[in-house]
Amino acid sequence: MPPPGCSELGHVVLLEMEEALGYHASGRSAAMFEENYGPPAVVALNKASAAYHHTANGGYLTPRGLMLVSGAGQEQQFASDIKDLDLAPITLAEALDQVPILNPKTVTHAGLHTAAQDLDTDRMIQDFAKVLRAAGGTVVLRAKVTQISQTKDGWQVLAGAETYQSAQLVNAAGAWVDEIAAMAGIMPIGIAPRRRSMARLPAPGGHDVTKWPMLMGVGESWYAKPDAGKLLVSPADADLVTPHDAYADDMVLAEGLARYEEMVTTPVTRVETNWAGLRSFSPDGALVLGPDPDNSDFIWCAAQGGYGFQTAPAASRLLADLVGGRPSELDAASRAALSPRRLR
């Protein structure tokens, strides 16, 4: 099952600034599929993407689960998170059965959603690229765009030493989308690049973490996720920064690790490596998908935030429907909540 996208509508040339696809935020994702994660329009995209994630190319999902934990004084936030994420409350004993390093002296409440799953993001990137190439499209790496101008036939884009011509221009530049828009003479939409940091830790206490669920603190104040026998821990930071090749801030990372340590019995004694990525958000937190209201040949594919991979199948389908003038399966309210028009 190929992913529906703009390559089925015509010849697509993908200009990638870096030396590989998914170099920035996409290559630094926590790689989870949780249908109920995000604002309403994002959840609609999640749900519309579920069948693809489960079945396409043998499926991209493997069981993981999501466990929310809270401490004293966090009862109100815990109740709100349980409702928003559709988690089932579980006892502390049940939580300890799944994650034995939880600290019974500090963890007061826990909730679980077994349907949350790991998402094979690297294979998704490669499979989407294969579909583009199979349709006659081209991926050009190390092609930093330096100039964009509109012509009577569409657009002219200068990248490196090459000039490219197109009838329509899709702006999918991640943290750089507003810069690309300004270069093209299009009004920016107020995208906020926000840093998300991550640390890789050895398996705590020598435990086999393979089947542990992803752990999350209330209010998404931190999270920890098993990965290749290790544990990824993030402070769930969302610090506003300028577009750049991000790196983790040591103090922010230390604060997040301290929040994680408070809820477990095994202290952090060694960080094997750390990194950061930029997640780009619109003012209301939903994706921005579709033609610009002032220029229908300039198409936004932006503001994926922390939802890019899990929404990708439905988001690409919607974008192709909008560009191709086809009816969309997504409901009208969700389409309006994702449209660039809402931000003008």
Secondary structure, 3 states (H helix, E strand, C coil): CCCCCHHHCCCCEEECCCCCCCCCHHHHCCCEECCCCCCHHHHHHHHHHHHHHHHHHHCCEEECCEEEEECCCCHHHHHHHHHHHCCEEECHHHHHHHCCCECCCCCCEEEEECCCEEECHHHHHHHHHHHHHHCCCEEECCCCEEEEEEECCEEEEEECCEEEEECCEEECCHHHHHHHHHHCCCCCCCCEEEEEEEEEECCHHHCCCCCCCEEEEHHHCCEEEEECCEEEEECCCCEECCCCCCCCCHHHHHHHHHHHHHCECCCCCCCCEEEEEEEEECCCCCCEEEEECCEEEEEEEECCCCCHHHHHHHHHHHHHHHHHCCCCCCCHHHHHHHCHHHHC
